Amino acid sequence: IEINKPILIIEDDIIIHTPVMNNFIESYKKGDLESYECIRLFNNRRRSVTYKQEKKFFGYYLVRYNKGLMGTQGYYITPRGASKLISESKEWFLPVDIYMDSFWINKVIPYGTLPACVSTQDEFESDIGYEQKNKRSLSHSLKREFYSLIQNFRRISFNIFN
């Protein structure tokens, strides 16, 4: 936001797929990506996700997903997209990748590239979120399921109207 330019955010443990990434960078240089606030550059990690092809570029497709992609391995973000993410994050209670996937809250549409520009290295496993979990109470489980139901309704509604 401060430099008022789009940037690429790439984690340190990824593999860059050079031909696709170079084509993506060329699209940026030509000004073809100016209307997109955030583009995820990695493979979808969800079991059930659909997408709509938005635009075909040389060497890749830009697609809009119906769900977030579960991760922050690599993405392109504009000052406008970053501003939206910040303005809707007054209170933190979700991990950043889940918040970024909550486009019905932050209004940043989930776009991605096919094929992906980057992927994770299989030999590097994350330690985040894999600790032993305590058994949840019935009350906690019901609240969690209710929250998920509401969020799914909001996501589907947002996709229908946007």
Helices and strands as residue ranges (DSSP letters): E 7-10, E 14-16, H 18-29, E 38-40, E 51-57, E 60-65, E 74-77, H 79-87, H 96-101, H 103-106, E 111-114, E 118-120, H 138-161
